[in-house]
Amino acid sequence: MIYQGKALSVDVLPSGVAHLVFDLEGSSVNKFNQQTLQELQAAVSELQAAEIKGVIFSSAKQAFIVGGDITEFTAKFADSEQQILEWLVEANTIFSDIEDLDVPTVCVVNGVALGGGCEMALATDYRVASQQAVLGFPEVKLGILPGFGGTVRLPRLIGADNANQWISSGYHIKAQQAFEEGAVDAIVADEKLLAAAVSLIQQCNAGKLNFKQLRVQKTSPLTLQPIELNVAFETAKSLVAAKAGPHYPAPITVVQVMLDAATLDRAGALEIEHQGFIRLAKTAVAANLVQMFLNDQFLAGKSKKLTASARKVEQAAVLGAGIMGGGIAYQSALKGTPIIMKDIVQEGIDLGIGEARKLLDKQMARGRLDTNRMLAVLSSIEPTLEYTDFDRADIIVEAVIENADIKKEILAELETRVDDDTIIATNTSTISVDELATALQRPENFCGMHFFNPVPVMPLVEVIRGAQSSEATIGTTVAYARKMGKTPIVVNNCPGFLVNRILFPYFGAFSRLIHDGADYRQIDKAMERFGWPMGPAYLLDVVGIDTGVHCQGVMADGFARMNLDFESVIDKLYEQQCFGQKSGSGFYLYEPDKRGKPKKLTNPAMDAVINSVQAEQRDFSDAEIVERMMVAMCLESVRCLEDGIVDSAIEVDMGLILGLGFPAFRGGALRYVDSLGTSAFCDIADKYGELGDIYKPTETMRVKGAAGETYYGCAEN
């Protein structure tokens, strides 16, 4: 044994080749935390002095190395720029020492090799991968760039064009593509990985392979001419900038870093990489995206605890077909849980099956499913007009019309058709779960399961805990949502639950802006520039004006502050039966494009509608528009936390990001408040206090602001 640590060990094989095995103690995966880096440094020192014929790097776990330990990033990024630089230099010295060993080196990639794991692989002379291996650089999704030599070695190994695509996209690259592009030297069966690595080293020592020439290539400037460089990188910058948008600097920065380093040797190129990494690491975007990753881990951990009481779900059912029911059925079947889909009319069944077929066809067109798999998924959706076989279902999702009386009637009948322990979950978006539970004899088996439309696209599912919902009911519903590939957040019952409750003060602020003289088109553009995927007018058209009016009424009944004391433009559109995309007209006009998707067009009739609810037009700055819109949303987010609708700021923010498309780079509503400062935010809100209670901070919030406290200072991580 050459070296033994808690993260890795080094032994010598009978062939005389050293074998370094990553196996982080107490972790299901290998990651480059500080301990692993320190041990790798010590191990490399031993390897430099050892009498060996080569070195193989591998993993004892199912994955190679998943990347850096992101739990350490928040503290690391808070360090000074000089401290971050010293950390990067120290880490890259280790990787360069590996690259400079006197003997040939091979990395065995037996699974995932991402971020630092991929950079580790690139530091060796050769890479042998399993058929299931995946490589990639997801750093841009955290607002940063590879910091352990990825921007230096990858373009010199696979070319500028491929490297630009790999790193700026953050995509996971399968083994075959990596092999074809030159990042992997061989793909072999799992049981042959080690033997293949030994063979490569033996070929190097026999003079059949020139590993030192490979090192010259990786440590020298790119061989492209100046014109070729400009074409490769400037084209990439244009494409990347168009895709990433102005709020995410990492993708464009990484392309610029590779361009600036293209004419330099390894040492010079690494200096460029270090400076690029530091610039990004000190941005608010990186801090928010790293926090979002940690938030996701927090939610996963919480879900795991909740599912401890879960019952096994082998058969599901959805009551109510159509677009929503078809989407739920598709998602359940796609992820491996067969589902019965019932409706009262054949038209509903046809619509639901048609929706599932359409979604499956899309997957096939994208190469994600073959015909056999498509047919298997479709066959696991059982359409019916009767309650036959509902007693086989472990969980049933009720997705009928959003009407309390109708839902109660249907739920009461449904309960008589199923086993005593069958869980029933309502997909209501606004109706009180406790009110619906009054129709049931076994309310402990009942909860809410609110999907967001379109079901296959939107990652969030709100699991609504009723007053009598059992832990087994909540745990099973959470487990089913996770099995469907969704992120569940458990919320307590109230009008609108979490996401819709926060959304409608935002819509109320929009209606008041229109009433006060603003141009809806300017509002949309201002909020889109803020980072929203669509402005509030466009969003209302997508949601449906009729749905918006209905939900607004429910929310106003539940919370007096959300009642509008004027005739809103949304009410006016509803009166004219302009429901948005579903009717072809709302704030905008819609007509199908070549792919059949609704294309947004200017609606000339809207000026007259606006004039009917607006005394006079008034100029607003984009800043004032953003303040009025965001203050209303953020204050309701605060109230949800204070009212105990969810347990943490993390759940509030992730609900908005996953359910509404809140700009991820801003981290969520409460993270946004923290970025401004709680006290400063209260000052902004006070400017608009005369507009109504939705603009008035709570006393608890004012106390928090006066004490200099933040919401994430108290958040669980």
N, C-alpha and C positions, 0 to 999 in steps of 0.2 A: 504493500500500500504506500503510494507516494504522498497522498494527502487525504485526510478525513475531516469533514466539517458537518454542519447541520443543514447545509443547503446543497452540497455537492461533495463528491469524492473522486479520487484518482487512483486507479490501479493499473497494473501492467498485464496485458494479455500474453498468452504463451508465444505469440508471434513477435513479442518485443515492442508492440505498439501500446502506448499509454491510452487508457480509456477514462475520460472524464465524464461522470454521470451527474446530471442535475437532478436533485430529489429533495426539494425544500421540505424540511420537517414541519409537520403540523398543518400542511396545506395540501389541498387537492390538486393544485397546479403549481408549476414553477413560474416565478416572476422575479424580475430584477429589483429586489428591494436592496436596502443598504447592506444587509447581512450577506446576501448573495454576491454582491459586487466585491465586498471585502474578502470573502472566501475565494472568489475567482482570482483576485489579485494575488493572494497567497499561493494558490494552486499553480498559477502561471509561473510564479517565481521558482517553484519546485520543478516545474517542467523545463524551464530554461537550463537548469543545472543537471537534469537527469540524463542518463544514457538510454535513449529510446530511439525507435525507428520512425515514429510518427505519433500523432495524437488524434483520437476520435472523440468528438463531443456528442453526447446523446442525453436522453431523458429516461428516467425510470417511471415516469407518469404517462398518462394517455396522450397528453400534449407535450410538445417540446418546451417552449417558454411562451407564455401568453403576453409578455411585454413587461413594462415597468410596473411597480407597485403604486397604483394611482392614489391609494390612501396616503402616501407620503408626499404627493404632489402639492397639496394645499400649503403645507408648511414649507416645502422646498421653494415654491414660487414666491412665498412671502419674504424669503431671504433677499439680501442685497444682490445687485447684479454681479458684484465681484465674487460673492459666495456661490452663486449659481455657476459662474464661469469656472471656479475652482473645482466644483463637483463634476462638470462636464469634462474638463481637462483630465481629471483623475480617472474617470470612467473610460475615456477614449484612449488613455495611455495603456489601459489593460487590453482593450480591443486591438490596438496597434501592436502590442507585444505579442498577442496571439498570431496576428498576421505576419509577424517577423520571426517566428520561431524557426530554428535551423532545420526542422524536419517538416515533412508534409502534414497537412491537417485536413480532416474531413468532418463535416457536421452531418449527423443523422437526424433528419426531420421526420419524426414518427407521427406527427399530428399538427397541431396549430403552432405556428411560429410567427408571432406578430410583434410589431414594434421592436423593442430591444431584443426579442427572440430572433427576429428576422435579421437584425443587425449583427447578432452573434454569429448566425449562419454565414453571413456575407464576409465576416472577418476570416473565415477559414478558406482553404484553397478550393475545396470541392464540397458539394452538397448532394447527399443521397436522400431521397424522399420516399415515403410510403405513398401508396395510391390515394389515400385519404388526406394527405397533407395539405395544409392551407398556409400560405404565406401572405404577408401584407404589412402595410404601415398605416394604422388607424389614427395616428397622432393628430392629423388635421381635424378629426372629429372632436378632439379635445382642445382645439384652438392653438395647437403647437405644431412643431415639425420634429422629425427624427433627430435625436441629439447624440446618438452613439455611432455616428458615421454613416447612417443610411443614405443621406443626400450625397455623400462622397463616393461610396463604393457602388451603389446600385447603377447610376448612369454610366459608370466606367465598365460595368459588367454586362448590362443588357441594352445600353444605348440611351440617348437622351429622351427620345420620344416615348419609349416604354416606361422609363423611370418617371417622367413627368406624369404619365397616366397612373402608375402605381401609387405614387406618393401623394399627388394632389387630390386624388379621388378618395383615398382611404379605403379602397375596395379590398376584399379578401380575394386572393388569387389562388386558384386551385393548382394542384401539382402539375397537371398536364400543360396548362398555359405557362407556368413558371419554367417547365422544361423546354418548351418550344421557344421561349424568349431568352433562355440562357441563364436563368437564375438558379436552376437545378440541373445537375449533371446526369442524374439517373433516377429512375423510378422503379422500385422493386417491391416485392411482397414483404410484409412486415417481418416474417421469419428470416429473410435474407438480408435485412438492412445492415446488420453488423458485419456480416461476411463481405458484402459489397464494399463497405468502407475500408475494411482491411485490404481487400484486393486493390483498391485504388492506391493506397499507400505503398503496397508492394510494387505496383507498376511504376510509381514515382521513383522508388529506390532502385528499381531495375533499369532506370533510364528510359522507360517507355512513355512516361508522361513528364512534362516539364512544368512542375508546379511553381518554380521561381519566375518563369515567364508570366504566369498568371498574376503574380504579385506586382510585377512591373506595370501591368495593365491597370490594376486597381489603385496603384499609388501614384500614377502619372497623370498629367492633364488629359482631358478628352482629346481624341485625335481629329476632331472636326475642324474644318477651316472657319475663319471668322464669319463668312456669309452663311455657312451651314449652321453655325451656332445661333446666329440671329434668327434664321428661319425657324429652326426647331423650337427655340425658347419663346420667341415673340408670338408665334402662332399659338403655342401652349398657353401663354399668358392671356391672350384674347379669349380663348375657349374657357379657360378656368375662371376668369373674371366674370364672364357671362353666366356661368353656372353657379358660382359661389355667391355672387351678389356682393354688395358693398359692406355688409355687416360681418363677414367672416374673412378676416385677413390671412389666415394660415395658408389656404391653397395657393394664392397668388404669391405669397411670401416664399413658399418653398420652391416654386419655379424660379423666382428671382435669385434665391440663394444658390441653386444649382447652376444658373447662368453665370453668376459672379465668380463661382468656384471652378468653372469649367476649364480655365486656362492655367490652373494652379496645381501643384503637387498635393499629396495627401495632407501635409502639415498646413499648408496655406488654405486648402479647401476646408479642413476641419475648423480653422479659425473663423471662416465665413459662416459655417454651420452654427458654431457656438453663438455668434452674435445674433444670427437670425432667431435661434431658439430663445435667447434671453429677451429679445424684443417682444416676442409673442407671449412668453411666459408671464410677462409683467402687465399684460392687457387684462381688462375686465372680462373680455370675451373668453379668454382661456380660463380665468377663475370661475366663470359661470358654467362653462361646459364641463370642466372637471367636477364642479359641485353637482351638476346634473348627473354625471356618471355615478357619483357617490350616492345621490338620491335614488337612482335606479337600484343600486345594491341594497340600500336601506329598504326599499319597497319589497325587493325579492326576499330579504331576510324576514320582514314582517309577514309576508305571505306564507313563508315556510312554517312559521310558528302557528299561523291560523289553520293551516292544512293538517296540523297534527291530529285534529279531531274529525277530519274529512272521511266520508264514506266513499267507497269506490264507485265511479261512474262508468258503467259499461254500455249503457243505452240512454240516449237523451231523446227528448221530444220538443217540438216547438208548436205552439198553438196559435195559429194565425200565419198564413203564408204571405204572399205578396213580396215586395222588394225586401223589406226588413226580415221577414221570416225566411225567405230564400237565402239571404245573406248569412243569417245565423246558421241555417242548415248546411250551407256550403262550408262555412268555417269549421263547424263541428266535424263534418265528414272528412274534410281535407286533413284535419289534425288527428284523425283516427277514432273518433267516437261516432258510431252510427246513430242516426237520428230519424224519428218519425216526424213528418210535417203535416199537420192537419189544418184544414180550412173548412168553412161551411158551404162554399161554392167552388165549382170546378175552375172557374176563372181565376180564383185566388191561387189554387194549386198550380195551374198552368203558369201563372206569373212567377210564383216561387221557384218552380222547376226551371223555368226559362232564365231566371236570374242566376241560378246555380250553374246552368249550362253555359251562360255567357261568361261567367267568371272562370270556369274551367277552360273554355276555349281560349281565353286570354292567356292562361297559364301555359297551355299547349303552344300557342303562338310564340311565346317567349322562351320556349324550350325547357320549361321547368317541369312539365309533365309529359309522359308519353301516352299513347292511346290506351294502353292497358290500365295505367294508373288512373287516368281520367274516368274510364268506365267503372273502375272499382270504387272510386269516390262517389260517382253518381248513383251507383247501385246501393250504396250505404245510406242514401236518402230515400225514405219510404213515404211516398205521398198517400194521403187518405182523407176521406170525408167523414170517417167514423172514429169513435174512440177505441176501436179494436186495437188490442195490444198495448194500450197506454199503461196497463198494469205492469209491463216490462220495463218501463222507463224509471231510471234512478233519479233523474232531474228533468223537469219540464219548464220551458221558458214560455210564458204567456206573452204574446206580442199582438194582441188585438187592438182595436180602435181605442184612442186615448179618451175614453169616457168612463167615469167612475162607476156609474150604474151598470153599464154593459159589462165592464170588467168584473164587477162583483158577482153578477149573475153567472157569468162564464166560469169564474173561479170556484164558485160554490158547486156547480155541476161537475167541474173537473175533479174536485176533491173526492167525489163519490166514485170516480172511475179509476182511481189509482190506489196503490198499496198505502198502508198506514205510515210508512216511513219515507215515501216519495217526497222529494223536495220540489216545491213549486216556486218559481221565481218570476216576478212580473217585470216586463221591460218598459214600464212606465217612465216617462221623462219628467213628469211633474206631480202626479197624483200621490198623495200620502200613502205610504206602505201600510201604516197603521190603520188608515181608513179602509183600505182594501182588505186588510186582515180580518175585519169585523164580519166578513161574509164566510169565514172559514171555521171549521170545527177544530182544526189542528194548526193554529197560527204559528206554533213553534217551528213548523216545517216550511215557513213562508218567509221570503225576503224579496228585495228588489235586485234586479240584474239589468242595469241600464247600459245598453250598447249605444254607440255613437255611429251615425250614418256617414259614409258607407261602411258597413260592418267589416269587410275584409281589409279596409285601409286604416281605419282609426284604431289605434292600439289600446285605448282606455276602455275599461268596463267599471262602472260604479256598482259596487255591491252594497245595497242599502240595508242596514240593520234595522229591523222593526223592533218595537218594544218587547215583543215576545219571541223574536227569532232566536233559535237555539245556537250554541256554538258549533254544533255539528252541521247545521244548515248553512251558516256563514262559511265555515271551513270547506265544506263540500262545494259550494258555489264558487269560492275563490279558487279551489283546485281545478274545477271545470273550466273557469275562465283562463287560467294559466295553461291548461292543456290545449285550449283553443288558440294559444299563441298571443293572448292578451295580457295586459298589465292591469290587474284588479286593484282598486283602492276601496277600502271599506269605509263607508260614510254613514253617519247617523241620519235618521229620518227628519226631513223638514221640507217645505215647499221648494221644489227645484233641486233638492239635494245639495250637491257641491257646485258642479260646473254651471248648471243653468241658473242657480241662484246668483252666482257671480256674474254671469253673462248679461242678465237682464238690466241691472243698473248701468252697464256699459251701453246697451241699446237705449235705455232711458236717457242717458247723457247725449247720445246721438240725436234722439228725437227733440230734445231741448235745444240743442245747437241749431237744428233746422228751424225750430220755432223762433229762435232768437235772431235768425237772419243769415245763417251760414249756408254755403253751397255744399250739397251732399257729395259732389264730385271732388271738391277740395278736401272734405273730411276723409273720403276713401284714400286719396293720394297721400295725405298727411300720415294716416295710420299705416299705410303700406310702407312709406319711407321710415316709419318708426320700427318696422320689422314684421308687421302682421302679414300673413299670406294673402289676405284680402281685407278691404275696408269694410266697415259695418253695413253700408248700404248693399254692397255685393253679397256679404255674408247673409243678410236678411233674405235676399233673393234666393240664395242657395238653400237656406233653412226652410223657406216658405213663409210668405207674409201671413198666410192664414195660421200657420203654426206659431209664428211670432205673436200674433194678436191673442191667440188662445193662451199661450204661456204667460204673456204679459198680464192677462187677467188673473191667472192663478197666482202669480207672484205678488200682484197688488193686493189680492185678498189675504195673502199670508203676511205681507210686510207693507204697512201703510206708507213707508217712505218711498216705495217703488210705484205708488199711484201717481199717474200723470195728471196734473190739474189743467190740461189744455188738450185740444184735439190734435193728435199727432199725425204726422204724414203717413205712418204705418196704418193707422185706422182708416185714413182716406183711401189708401191703395186697396185695403181690404173691402171697403164699400164698393169699389169699382171692380172687384173680383180680379184684381191684378196681383197674383200670388207669387210672382217671381219666376224662376226657371220652370216650375211645373205648369204654369199657364202661358209661358212665352213672353210675359211682360211683367215688370215690376219697376224698380228704380232704373233698370236697364231692359233692353229688348234682347231676346235670345232666339237664335236659329241654329240648327244643326250644322256643324262643319263637315268636312269630308269624311271624318271618322265617326260622325254621328254624335259628337259631344256638343253641348250647348255653347255657342259662341256669343260673348257679351258684346252688345252694340249700344250706341246711344239711344235713349228713348226721348224723342222730341216732346211727347205728351207730359213729361215729368215737370216741366216748367210751370204748366198750368196747375198741376197738383200742388206743387210747392207754394205757389202764389195763394192758393186757397187756405193755407194754414200758417202763412208767414206774413206778418204785417208789413215788414220792409226788409230788404236785404242789407246785410252789414258785413264789413270786411273783418275777418279773423286772421290772425297769424297762425301758422302751422303750430307754433309752440303753444298757443292758447288752446287750440283744438286738442292737441295731445294731452295737455294738462287736464282739461275737462273730461276727456274720455277715460284717461288712466286713473285719475283720482277716484272716480266713481267705482271702477273695477277693483282697485286696490283696497279701498275702504270696505267693500263688501267681503273681500278676501280676509281682511283683518277680523271682521265680524264672524265669519265662518269659523275661524280659529278660536276666537274668544267664546263662541257658543258651543264649542266642542263637536262641531259637525265632523271634523277629523281631528286627529291627535297632534299633528305637527305641521309646521310651515312647509316641510318637504312635501307632504301629501297635498296641500293646497296648490303648491306651485306645479307639481308633476301632473295634477289633475288638469290644470289649465294648459300646460304644454302638450300633453298627450290627448286631451279631449277637445281643445279649442284651437290648437296651433299657436299658442302664445309664443312670441319669439324666443327660441331656445337660448340665443346668445345673450339675452337679458336675464335668463335664469328663472323667470316666473314673477308673479305680482309682488310677493313679499320680498323676494331677492331684489327686485327693482326698488322697493321702498328702502331696503337696507343700503342700496347704492347711493340713494339721495340723502340718506340720513332720516331717521324717524321724525326728529324735530323739524327738520327742513321740509319734509313732506307735509307735516301738519300745517306749516306756514303756507304752503302752496294751496292746500285744501281750504284753508280759511279765506282765501281770496274769493272763493266761490260759494261760501256758506249760505249766502242769501238765496241761492238757487234751489235749496232744498236739503232735506236730511241726508240724502245719499252722498252729500259733499261734506258732512260733518264728522270729524274724527271722534272716536270713542274716548272716554276719559282714561281708560286703561292705556290706550295708544299714546295719549298725551303724557301720561306718567312715564311710560317707556322712553318716549322721546326726551323728556327732561332729564332722565337718568343716563342718557346716552346709550341705551340698550338697542340691540338689533334683534330681528326675528330669527336669523340663523345663528346668532350667538347662543340661542336657547334651543336650537333644533337638534334632534337626535341624528347622529351619523354613525 
